[in-house]
């Protein structure tokens, strides 16, 4: 038990701070900034989870938005069919309502994540036999197929989209998920077994030679990445707008996420967080030049590849001061 | 029966265009092992710039064979130049970088073309009508099955260009050099083949074919916007993979198969699923026969 507290104290403190901040922000922050903060949180979950697949394990997925869509629609179905009416029927108020809605959101988010993880497993098992650009194009294909299927499912609103009842994913909900996601992935890849992910990325044959079950680890990375994409999708579906359409999860969204991972640095978790925050804030700052947003994105992508192909952070991490220095991974030239 | 044949004809026309685009993918993949994501956008530029060319010269107002020929040549020349510039600026500096960096740069170039094109000062986001360069006429009719001159023209131009490419690749010195570089980039260099120039030439050639495909697309589906290139580009890549990436006859076969599959799906299932069918085929092919129908089996070296 003592060990548990030693290891998780910092995490618990961060979660409490997030909860407190969420409480304060909801009352005192301008709704516009509040919404941007929530968007940043969702982007962090998406980018860090995609980094697990693309950066840390070295597989190139271009279908992350598809798994986000699975999470979003699974959670939407749950909310529309069961959770929404049930919450309405309870007719709670005040603090009781807050707690119940928070728990309901937790369940919904987990359902979204599990649905996406299942989809990730079904897609990943066959697709991960492919390498490099073939995998990229196959995952792009899967992402598009998932989107087109939702577009043709009239029960879920079809191309028009579907409106989702509360609970709403507020700052606290989103950032609790984001912190847990980052902590989980960080600890996973810095654990002893987690070295295997880096090993596969550096040289798949060599990794297999030293006895790493490469298929297993690739599938694990893919399923976990999809799980968190589903969590982000569920949070996105239940955000303040409460409305989703299949077009929001198209290939362009997947590519945008890849851009963020690449800019942050393939393999750097802190880089992903910075890139997710920066590239979500950038269009808001450039609001007057909204139409130039994507031009700037794409130009950045090309320029970064030409001048600093390893991304802004490369493989490096920014570490919290109290964090033990983990094994330093040195990429082989 | 006639409606079935009509769909087959539609599929042939569509497939001819896909095959032309797929050739560019397959040639570039052959010499550089790169999925040139920007290829679909070069195709879009071919269609888009032709609109401006036809407007500027007045060919758009008076349908004529001369106008069509001139526009086709213009599109091929301009797209060839654009392809060359892209290779020089974005891909050449990364020749020795990891292949993933090259792929990401290609995605970046693709996004850049699409988004610059959508700026109001450039093409704007609204679709633009493609001028009628020739008068659409029905040239043959059996019952309800009609064959228009556009369909014949698209097929003839596509097949003609492919035949030309075949001759070029198999009966010229540059074609020989291309095949050598595709076979083994480094050894070709040791044999005195200027691999850099060959790669540049391959880009120019592939992009010129994409430009021609753009004009043919405009004749068949006369509404063009800056995003037009994305979906046909991906489908043409699927066609290249289906036929076997790196194989020129494979691109031809793949293009026609994808065109037929799409046209028949749209007719017999639902037009909303027509964009999904290419991906379903892609995934089945990749899982069952990753080297494609006509591709060579590659042994992975450690």
Interface residues (C-beta under 8 A of the other chain):
Chain A: X60 X126 X127 X129 X130 X132 X133 X134 X136 X137 X138 X140 X141 X142 X144 X145 X148 X149 X151 X152 X159 X205 X251 X255 X258 X259 X262 X266 X291 X292 X294 X295 X297 X298 X299 X301 X302 X305 X306 X309
Chain B: X34 X35 X90 X93 X94 X97 X98 X99 X100 X101 X103 X104 X105 X107 X108 X109 X110 X111 X112 X114 X115 X116 X118 X119 X120 X230 X234 X237 X238 X241 X270 X272 X273 X275 X276 X278 X279 X280 X282 X283 X286 X287 X290 X302
